[in-house]
Amino acid sequence: MKDRVLSGMRPTGKLHIGHFVGVLPNWKMLQDRYKCFFEIADWHALTDAYDRTHEMRDNVFNVVLDWLATGIDPEKSTFFVQSHVLQHAELHVLFSMLVSLSRLLRVPTFKEKIAELRVKELSHKAKKVLEKSADAAVSAFFEIVEQYQQGNLDDKSYRAVLKAKLKEAFMESLKDAFVGGEEEELPYGHLVNYGLLGYPVLQAADILIYRANLVPIGADQLPHLELTREIARRFNSLYGQVFPEVEPLLTEFPKVPGTDGRKMSKSYGNTIFISDPPDVIEQKIRHAYTDPAKIRKGDPGHPEGCPIFAYHKIFNTDEVPQIEADCKAGKLGCVDCKLRIIKKMNEVLEPVREKRRYFEERPHLVKEILAEGEKRAREEAEKTMQLVREAMQLWT
């Protein structure tokens, strides 16, 4: 049987040039070699976007447009919306019986999320402490001033009493903010929903429902795949051989900086989208971060830390050696360097944008492609569930 690959994306909106040079060309290569299932993981997106479901349909549509525009071929691969293949949820429920709570709490992504929430919670508490301290200090101040005006305090004792009262008010506000109340078994658990904790179990179901044996990931994601392997082994040992041992397809993607020099991310607002029209790309590039040490055109530059040079290495490879040399020698100014990459980037992206516009103007085609993919996905998923129900001797 041909090796099977499962990969996917959460629908968070339009894709950017980091995807264009990373995961998408890798998928194009994989669809020519393996039986590929590409998932739009809308249930996964709900773990931290449950209050923004009004964005989901547009986000799914935009993801599919970008897939089609960059060459992900529905004739070569099966792509589908996760929530339209209900067998994912059924297998997720069954797998959840095989995983302990302590194991889920050790999942790296969950621990990372808790760390993020801890920072946010402490920041929130610090703000409340400052607000409460300010209120207490103002109240204490006016109380002592009133006593002083009434003659109950002389100049010397007034200052000492005021200092002591302000300190007391501040310490009380700290105590109220960080002490008291029942200690939680799971710190910050009140900020974590069950879906986030169970995320890797649903992820295991996503992979194993198609009996995929290959998953393209980076080396840093290996710990995340291990739980899927553990679940498959545990199921097979309890009920018989149904699932393959999933292996990673180790893939390293080029790191594409955002326009501010940080990692390209929608949350930072520093992205260049595949679908951005030429004038928007020009505006983003013109305002992009460059070498702060290169103040004048003739100053020698440091291209290795400049996002514009990074874009040249992606979209303008032929000129990279000359651009690097001229930048370091102070012969090439940042404005000219930006103008060159604007031209080259738009040349590369224009055929992609044109293909995207074709499907964007024909939404019925996109729906038909998804419907056909979902039909194929459901057929494969149901075959697996029949094996699972039989192996577990569930009522039929």
Secondary structure, DSSP 8 states (H G I E B T S, - for coil): ---EEEEEE---SS-BHHHHHTHHHHHHHHHTTSEEEEEE-HHHHHHHHTT-GGGHHHHHHHHHHHHHHTT--TTTEEEEEGGG-THHHHHHHHHHTTS-HHHHHT-HHHHHHHHHHHHHHHHHHHHHHHHHHHHHHHHHHHHHHHHHHTTSS-HHHHHHHHHHHHHHHHHHHHHHHHS-S---SSTTGGG--HHHHTHHHHHHHHHHTTT--EEEE-GGGHHHHHHHHHHHHHHHHHH-S-S---EEEE------B-TTSSB--GGGT---BTT--HHHHHHHHHTS---TT--STTS---GGG-HHHHHHHHH-GGGHHHHHHHHHHT-S-HHHHHHHHHHHHHHHHHHHHHHHHHHHT-HHHHHHHHHHHHHHHHHHHHHHHHHHHHHHT---
